[in-house]
Amino acid sequence: MIESSLSKLEQLVSDLVQQKQELLDANEQLNTELAQARDENESLQLTLMEQEEKQGATAARIQALVERASPVSA
């Protein structure tokens, strides 16, 4: 009886150790993916800011051209 219980306990401990390693591996993979996603997000935000600056400059140029053209057409 004790031998059977000890054997079951050894198997359970072995299973838990294996599960722990699998979870550690999965956690490491997720941390790597998270770091990549953060880097990509930062890059996309910088690109967005650059695009917004360009659009703002373009809008200002268009507005200036419209203002210059308005007196001519009137």
Biopython code that builds the backbone (N, CA, C, O; Angstrom):
import numpy as np
from Bio.PDB.StructureBuilder import StructureBuilder

atoms = [
    (1, "MET", "N", (0.821, -1.196, 0.000)),
    (1, "MET", "CA", (0.000, 0.000, 0.000)),
    (1, "MET", "C", (0.863, 1.258, 0.000)),
    (1, "MET", "O", (0.654, 2.157, -0.814)),
    (2, "ILE", "N", (1.830, 1.320, 0.911)),
    (2, "ILE", "CA", (2.713, 2.488, 0.981)),
    (2, "ILE", "C", (3.550, 2.579, -0.287)),
    (2, "ILE", "O", (3.768, 3.668, -0.818)),
    (3, "GLU", "N", (4.018, 1.435, -0.768)),
    (3, "GLU", "CA", (4.835, 1.423, -1.994)),
    (3, "GLU", "C", (4.025, 1.959, -3.178)),
    (3, "GLU", "O", (4.550, 2.707, -4.004)),
    (4, "SER", "N", (2.767, 1.582, -3.257)),
    (4, "SER", "CA", (1.900, 2.055, -4.333)),
    (4, "SER", "C", (1.670, 3.562, -4.216)),
    (4, "SER", "O", (1.708, 4.283, -5.213)),
    (5, "SER", "N", (1.435, 4.020, -3.013)),
    (5, "SER", "CA", (1.232, 5.459, -2.794)),
    (5, "SER", "C", (2.495, 6.240, -3.114)),
    (5, "SER", "O", (2.430, 7.318, -3.705)),
    (6, "LEU", "N", (3.632, 5.705, -2.731)),
    (6, "LEU", "CA", (4.909, 6.358, -3.008)),
    (6, "LEU", "C", (5.161, 6.425, -4.512)),
    (6, "LEU", "O", (5.644, 7.436, -5.023)),
    (7, "SER", "N", (4.837, 5.362, -5.204)),
    (7, "SER", "CA", (5.006, 5.336, -6.647)),
    (7, "SER", "C", (4.103, 6.370, -7.324)),
    (7, "SER", "O", (4.532, 7.070, -8.242)),
    (8, "LYS", "N", (2.854, 6.463, -6.869)),
    (8, "LYS", "CA", (1.932, 7.456, -7.414)),
    (8, "LYS", "C", (2.441, 8.872, -7.144)),
    (8, "LYS", "O", (2.387, 9.745, -8.010)),
    (9, "LEU", "N", (2.934, 9.075, -5.930)),
    (9, "LEU", "CA", (3.459, 10.386, -5.549)),
    (9, "LEU", "C", (4.663, 10.758, -6.416)),
    (9, "LEU", "O", (4.783, 11.903, -6.850)),
    (10, "GLU", "N", (5.542, 9.808, -6.665)),
    (10, "GLU", "CA", (6.697, 10.056, -7.532)),
    (10, "GLU", "C", (6.238, 10.443, -8.937)),
    (10, "GLU", "O", (6.801, 11.352, -9.547)),
    (11, "GLN", "N", (5.225, 9.759, -9.445)),
    (11, "GLN", "CA", (4.708, 10.067, -10.774)),
    (11, "GLN", "C", (4.088, 11.457, -10.809)),
    (11, "GLN", "O", (4.287, 12.214, -11.759)),
    (12, "LEU", "N", (3.334, 11.785, -9.761)),
    (12, "LEU", "CA", (2.724, 13.114, -9.698)),
    (12, "LEU", "C", (3.778, 14.219, -9.641)),
    (12, "LEU", "O", (3.649, 15.246, -10.306)),
    (13, "VAL", "N", (4.814, 13.999, -8.844)),
    (13, "VAL", "CA", (5.900, 14.980, -8.752)),
    (13, "VAL", "C", (6.586, 15.114, -10.101)),
    (13, "VAL", "O", (6.891, 16.225, -10.537)),
    (14, "SER", "N", (6.827, 14.009, -10.754)),
    (14, "SER", "CA", (7.452, 14.035, -12.075)),
    (14, "SER", "C", (6.591, 14.792, -13.076)),
    (14, "SER", "O", (7.098, 15.588, -13.866)),
    (15, "ASP", "N", (5.290, 14.541, -13.037)),
    (15, "ASP", "CA", (4.355, 15.250, -13.929)),
    (15, "ASP", "C", (4.361, 16.752, -13.647)),
    (15, "ASP", "O", (4.337, 17.568, -14.568)),
    (16, "LEU", "N", (4.394, 17.104, -12.360)),
    (16, "LEU", "CA", (4.412, 18.522, -11.990)),
    (16, "LEU", "C", (5.697, 19.208, -12.433)),
    (16, "LEU", "O", (5.667, 20.350, -12.891)),
    (17, "VAL", "N", (6.809, 18.525, -12.298)),
    (17, "VAL", "CA", (8.086, 19.087, -12.743)),
    (17, "VAL", "C", (8.054, 19.307, -14.259)),
    (17, "VAL", "O", (8.519, 20.333, -14.755)),
    (18, "GLN", "N", (7.512, 18.353, -14.972)),
    (18, "GLN", "CA", (7.406, 18.483, -16.430)),
    (18, "GLN", "C", (6.468, 19.634, -16.804)),
    (18, "GLN", "O", (6.776, 20.424, -17.697)),
    (19, "GLN", "N", (5.330, 19.724, -16.123)),
    (19, "GLN", "CA", (4.396, 20.820, -16.392)),
    (19, "GLN", "C", (5.037, 22.170, -16.090)),
    (19, "GLN", "O", (4.841, 23.133, -16.830)),
    (20, "LYS", "N", (5.795, 22.238, -15.012)),
    (20, "LYS", "CA", (6.467, 23.480, -14.649)),
    (20, "LYS", "C", (7.427, 23.893, -15.768)),
    (20, "LYS", "O", (7.464, 25.061, -16.154)),
    (21, "GLN", "N", (8.189, 22.952, -16.280)),
    (21, "GLN", "CA", (9.144, 23.269, -17.348)),
    (21, "GLN", "C", (8.417, 23.725, -18.602)),
    (21, "GLN", "O", (8.849, 24.666, -19.268)),
    (22, "GLU", "N", (7.321, 23.064, -18.923)),
    (22, "GLU", "CA", (6.530, 23.464, -20.084)),
    (22, "GLU", "C", (5.984, 24.877, -19.910)),
    (22, "GLU", "O", (5.984, 25.669, -20.853)),
    (23, "LEU", "N", (5.518, 25.191, -18.697)),
    (23, "LEU", "CA", (5.007, 26.530, -18.423)),
    (23, "LEU", "C", (6.118, 27.579, -18.485)),
    (23, "LEU", "O", (5.909, 28.683, -18.987)),
    (24, "LEU", "N", (7.289, 27.228, -17.975)),
    (24, "LEU", "CA", (8.423, 28.157, -18.055)),
    (24, "LEU", "C", (8.804, 28.423, -19.513)),
    (24, "LEU", "O", (9.089, 29.560, -19.890)),
    (25, "ASP", "N", (8.806, 27.379, -20.317)),
    (25, "ASP", "CA", (9.121, 27.531, -21.742)),
    (25, "ASP", "C", (8.075, 28.400, -22.439)),
    (25, "ASP", "O", (8.411, 29.287, -23.223)),
    (26, "ALA", "N", (6.806, 28.132, -22.142)),
    (26, "ALA", "CA", (5.729, 28.912, -22.749)),
    (26, "ALA", "C", (5.813, 30.371, -22.303)),
    (26, "ALA", "O", (5.596, 31.283, -23.102)),
    (27, "ASN", "N", (6.124, 30.587, -21.035)),
    (27, "ASN", "CA", (6.260, 31.938, -20.507)),
    (27, "ASN", "C", (7.400, 32.683, -21.194)),
    (27, "ASN", "O", (7.264, 33.860, -21.527)),
    (28, "GLU", "N", (8.503, 32.012, -21.403)),
    (28, "GLU", "CA", (9.642, 32.620, -22.088)),
    (28, "GLU", "C", (9.263, 33.002, -23.523)),
    (28, "GLU", "O", (9.607, 34.083, -24.001)),
    (29, "GLN", "N", (8.562, 32.112, -24.188)),
    (29, "GLN", "CA", (8.116, 32.391, -25.564)),
    (29, "GLN", "C", (7.162, 33.591, -25.590)),
    (29, "GLN", "O", (7.274, 34.460, -26.455)),
    (30, "LEU", "N", (6.239, 33.631, -24.652)),
    (30, "LEU", "CA", (5.293, 34.748, -24.589)),
    (30, "LEU", "C", (6.004, 36.062, -24.278)),
    (30, "LEU", "O", (5.648, 37.103, -24.831)),
    (31, "ASN", "N", (6.999, 36.026, -23.403)),
    (31, "ASN", "CA", (7.764, 37.237, -23.101)),
    (31, "ASN", "C", (8.514, 37.732, -24.330)),
    (31, "ASN", "O", (8.607, 38.937, -24.565)),
    (32, "THR", "N", (9.045, 36.803, -25.109)),
    (32, "THR", "CA", (9.730, 37.172, -26.351)),
    (32, "THR", "C", (8.753, 37.813, -27.325)),
    (32, "THR", "O", (9.051, 38.848, -27.920)),
    (33, "GLU", "N", (7.592, 37.200, -27.486)),
    (33, "GLU", "CA", (6.571, 37.744, -28.383)),
    (33, "GLU", "C", (6.075, 39.103, -27.900)),
    (33, "GLU", "O", (5.818, 39.996, -28.708)),
    (34, "LEU", "N", (5.941, 39.262, -26.585)),
    (34, "LEU", "CA", (5.505, 40.536, -26.024)),
    (34, "LEU", "C", (6.534, 41.624, -26.313)),
    (34, "LEU", "O", (6.168, 42.738, -26.689)),
    (35, "ALA", "N", (7.797, 41.316, -26.144)),
    (35, "ALA", "CA", (8.852, 42.286, -26.430)),
    (35, "ALA", "C", (8.829, 42.688, -27.901)),
    (35, "ALA", "O", (8.993, 43.863, -28.228)),
    (36, "GLN", "N", (8.627, 41.724, -28.781)),
    (36, "GLN", "CA", (8.539, 42.024, -30.213)),
    (36, "GLN", "C", (7.322, 42.887, -30.514)),
    (36, "GLN", "O", (7.403, 43.825, -31.306)),
    (37, "ALA", "N", (6.201, 42.574, -29.889)),
    (37, "ALA", "CA", (4.982, 43.361, -30.108)),
    (37, "ALA", "C", (5.156, 44.788, -29.599)),
    (37, "ALA", "O", (4.683, 45.734, -30.228)),
    (38, "ARG", "N", (5.832, 44.946, -28.464)),
    (38, "ARG", "CA", (6.088, 46.288, -27.941)),
    (38, "ARG", "C", (6.990, 47.079, -28.875)),
    (38, "ARG", "O", (6.755, 48.261, -29.124)),
    (39, "ASP", "N", (8.023, 46.422, -29.390)),
    (39, "ASP", "CA", (8.920, 47.091, -30.342)),
    (39, "ASP", "C", (8.158, 47.513, -31.591)),
    (39, "ASP", "O", (8.324, 48.630, -32.080)),
    (40, "GLU", "N", (7.327, 46.620, -32.101)),
    (40, "GLU", "CA", (6.547, 46.926, -33.298)),
    (40, "GLU", "C", (5.568, 48.062, -33.022)),
    (40, "GLU", "O", (5.386, 48.951, -33.854)),
    (41, "ASN", "N", (4.939, 48.028, -31.849)),
    (41, "ASN", "CA", (4.003, 49.081, -31.472)),
    (41, "ASN", "C", (4.715, 50.429, -31.405)),
    (41, "ASN", "O", (4.199, 51.429, -31.904)),
    (42, "GLU", "N", (5.876, 50.460, -30.801)),
    (42, "GLU", "CA", (6.637, 51.708, -30.703)),
    (42, "GLU", "C", (7.011, 52.222, -32.090)),
    (42, "GLU", "O", (6.911, 53.417, -32.367)),
    (43, "SER", "N", (7.435, 51.320, -32.946)),
    (43, "SER", "CA", (7.788, 51.698, -34.312)),
    (43, "SER", "C", (6.578, 52.258, -35.058)),
    (43, "SER", "O", (6.686, 53.258, -35.767)),
    (44, "LEU", "N", (5.435, 51.611, -34.894)),
    (44, "LEU", "CA", (4.209, 52.079, -35.554)),
    (44, "LEU", "C", (3.778, 53.442, -35.016)),
    (44, "LEU", "O", (3.306, 54.289, -35.774)),
    (45, "GLN", "N", (3.939, 53.653, -33.719)),
    (45, "GLN", "CA", (3.583, 54.944, -33.149)),
    (45, "GLN", "C", (4.486, 56.048, -33.694)),
    (45, "GLN", "O", (4.014, 57.143, -34.001)),
    (46, "LEU", "N", (5.776, 55.765, -33.815)),
    (46, "LEU", "CA", (6.695, 56.755, -34.378)),
    (46, "LEU", "C", (6.341, 57.058, -35.830)),
    (46, "LEU", "O", (6.361, 58.213, -36.255)),
    (47, "THR", "N", (6.019, 56.017, -36.580)),
    (47, "THR", "CA", (5.617, 56.202, -37.976)),
    (47, "THR", "C", (4.349, 57.049, -38.054)),
    (47, "THR", "O", (4.241, 57.938, -38.899)),
    (48, "LEU", "N", (3.398, 56.773, -37.176)),
    (48, "LEU", "CA", (2.151, 57.538, -37.150)),
    (48, "LEU", "C", (2.426, 59.009, -36.841)),
    (48, "LEU", "O", (1.860, 59.898, -37.479)),
    (49, "MET", "N", (3.285, 59.260, -35.875)),
    (49, "MET", "CA", (3.618, 60.638, -35.534)),
    (49, "MET", "C", (4.274, 61.349, -36.720)),
    (49, "MET", "O", (3.974, 62.511, -36.993)),
    (50, "GLU", "N", (5.162, 60.655, -37.417)),
    (50, "GLU", "CA", (5.798, 61.240, -38.597)),
    (50, "GLU", "C", (4.765, 61.550, -39.676)),
    (50, "GLU", "O", (4.812, 62.610, -40.300)),
    (51, "GLN", "N", (3.840, 60.631, -39.890)),
    (51, "GLN", "CA", (2.800, 60.836, -40.893)),
    (51, "GLN", "C", (1.900, 62.013, -40.514)),
    (51, "GLN", "O", (1.511, 62.801, -41.375)),
    (52, "GLU", "N", (1.573, 62.129, -39.237)),
    (52, "GLU", "CA", (0.743, 63.242, -38.781)),
    (52, "GLU", "C", (1.455, 64.573, -39.001)),
    (52, "GLU", "O", (0.831, 65.561, -39.389)),
    (53, "GLU", "N", (2.772, 64.594, -38.748)),
    (53, "GLU", "CA", (3.544, 65.818, -38.983)),
    (53, "GLU", "C", (3.538, 66.177, -40.470)),
    (53, "GLU", "O", (3.353, 67.338, -40.834)),
    (54, "LYS", "N", (3.739, 65.182, -41.317)),
    (54, "LYS", "CA", (3.729, 65.424, -42.767)),
    (54, "LYS", "C", (2.365, 65.913, -43.225)),
    (54, "LYS", "O", (2.270, 66.830, -44.041)),
    (55, "GLN", "N", (1.307, 65.300, -42.699)),
    (55, "GLN", "CA", (-0.045, 65.714, -43.085)),
    (55, "GLN", "C", (-0.327, 67.132, -42.617)),
    (55, "GLN", "O", (-0.968, 67.910, -43.324)),
    (56, "GLY", "N", (0.153, 67.466, -41.425)),
    (56, "GLY", "CA", (-0.033, 68.822, -40.912)),
    (56, "GLY", "C", (0.690, 69.834, -41.792)),
    (56, "GLY", "O", (0.147, 70.892, -42.110)),
    (57, "ALA", "N", (1.915, 69.502, -42.184)),
    (57, "ALA", "CA", (2.681, 70.399, -43.054)),
    (57, "ALA", "C", (2.005, 70.528, -44.418)),
    (57, "ALA", "O", (1.932, 71.620, -44.982)),
    (58, "THR", "N", (1.519, 69.421, -44.937)),
    (58, "THR", "CA", (0.833, 69.442, -46.230)),
    (58, "THR", "C", (-0.445, 70.271, -46.145)),
    (58, "THR", "O", (-0.736, 71.063, -47.042)),
    (59, "ALA", "N", (-1.200, 70.091, -45.078)),
    (59, "ALA", "CA", (-2.433, 70.852, -44.893)),
    (59, "ALA", "C", (-2.124, 72.345, -44.812)),
    (59, "ALA", "O", (-2.864, 73.155, -45.370)),
    (60, "ALA", "N", (-1.048, 72.718, -44.131)),
    (60, "ALA", "CA", (-0.673, 74.123, -44.020)),
    (60, "ALA", "C", (-0.285, 74.683, -45.390)),
    (60, "ALA", "O", (-0.644, 75.813, -45.720)),
    (61, "ARG", "N", (0.428, 73.916, -46.172)),
    (61, "ARG", "CA", (0.812, 74.360, -47.512)),
    (61, "ARG", "C", (-0.413, 74.530, -48.403)),
    (61, "ARG", "O", (-0.522, 75.504, -49.148)),
    (62, "ILE", "N", (-1.332, 73.572, -48.320)),
    (62, "ILE", "CA", (-2.562, 73.662, -49.121)),
    (62, "ILE", "C", (-3.364, 74.896, -48.702)),
    (62, "ILE", "O", (-3.874, 75.632, -49.547)),
    (63, "GLN", "N", (-3.467, 75.112, -47.400)),
    (63, "GLN", "CA", (-4.205, 76.269, -46.902)),
    (63, "GLN", "C", (-3.564, 77.565, -47.393)),
    (63, "GLN", "O", (-4.268, 78.498, -47.778)),
    (64, "ALA", "N", (-2.243, 77.626, -47.379)),
    (64, "ALA", "CA", (-1.543, 78.819, -47.861)),
    (64, "ALA", "C", (-1.795, 79.027, -49.350)),
    (64, "ALA", "O", (-1.989, 80.156, -49.801)),
    (65, "LEU", "N", (-1.790, 77.933, -50.110)),
    (65, "LEU", "CA", (-2.065, 78.054, -51.549)),
    (65, "LEU", "C", (-3.494, 78.517, -51.810)),
    (65, "LEU", "O", (-3.735, 79.332, -52.700)),
    (66, "VAL", "N", (-4.431, 77.999, -51.037)),
    (66, "VAL", "CA", (-5.832, 78.397, -51.182)),
    (66, "VAL", "C", (-5.978, 79.881, -50.862)),
    (66, "VAL", "O", (-6.678, 80.605, -51.571)),
    (67, "GLU", "N", (-5.327, 80.332, -49.807)),
    (67, "GLU", "CA", (-5.390, 81.741, -49.428)),
    (67, "GLU", "C", (-4.771, 82.626, -50.501)),
    (67, "GLU", "O", (-5.283, 83.707, -50.793)),
    (68, "ARG", "N", (-3.677, 82.173, -51.083)),
    (68, "ARG", "CA", (-3.033, 82.947, -52.156)),
    (68, "ARG", "C", (-3.916, 82.980, -53.398)),
    (68, "ARG", "O", (-3.975, 83.991, -54.098)),
    (69, "ALA", "N", (-4.592, 81.887, -53.664)),
    (69, "ALA", "CA", (-5.402, 81.799, -54.876)),
    (69, "ALA", "C", (-6.743, 82.519, -54.717)),
    (69, "ALA", "O", (-7.330, 82.937, -55.715)),
    (70, "SER", "N", (-7.224, 82.668, -53.526)),
    (70, "SER", "CA", (-8.548, 83.283, -53.295)),
    (70, "SER", "C", (-8.628, 84.715, -53.824)),
    (70, "SER", "O", (-9.581, 85.023, -54.539)),
    (71, "PRO", "N", (-7.702, 85.592, -53.521)),
    (71, "PRO", "CA", (-7.806, 86.955, -54.029)),
    (71, "PRO", "C", (-7.697, 87.010, -55.564)),
    (71, "PRO", "O", (-8.285, 87.888, -56.195)),
    (72, "VAL", "N", (-6.955, 86.085, -56.152)),
    (72, "VAL", "CA", (-6.780, 86.077, -57.594)),
    (72, "VAL", "C", (-8.080, 85.727, -58.278)),
    (72, "VAL", "O", (-8.420, 86.337, -59.292)),
    (73, "SER", "N", (-8.814, 84.768, -57.761)),
    (73, "SER", "CA", (-10.043, 84.337, -58.410)),
    (73, "SER", "C", (-11.201, 85.280, -58.120)),
    (73, "SER", "O", (-12.200, 85.260, -58.840)),
    (74, "ALA", "N", (-11.093, 86.098, -57.092)),
    (74, "ALA", "CA", (-12.196, 86.993, -56.734)),
    (74, "ALA", "C", (-12.210, 88.183, -57.570)),
    (74, "ALA", "O", (-13.074, 89.044, -57.404)),
]
sb = StructureBuilder()
sb.init_structure("model")
sb.init_model(0)
sb.init_chain("A")
sb.init_seg("    ")
for serial, (resi, resn, name, xyz) in enumerate(atoms, 1):
    if name == "N":
        sb.init_residue(resn, " ", resi, " ")
    sb.init_atom(name, np.array(xyz, "f"), 0.0, 1.0, " ", f" {name:<3s}", serial, name[0])
structure = sb.get_structure()
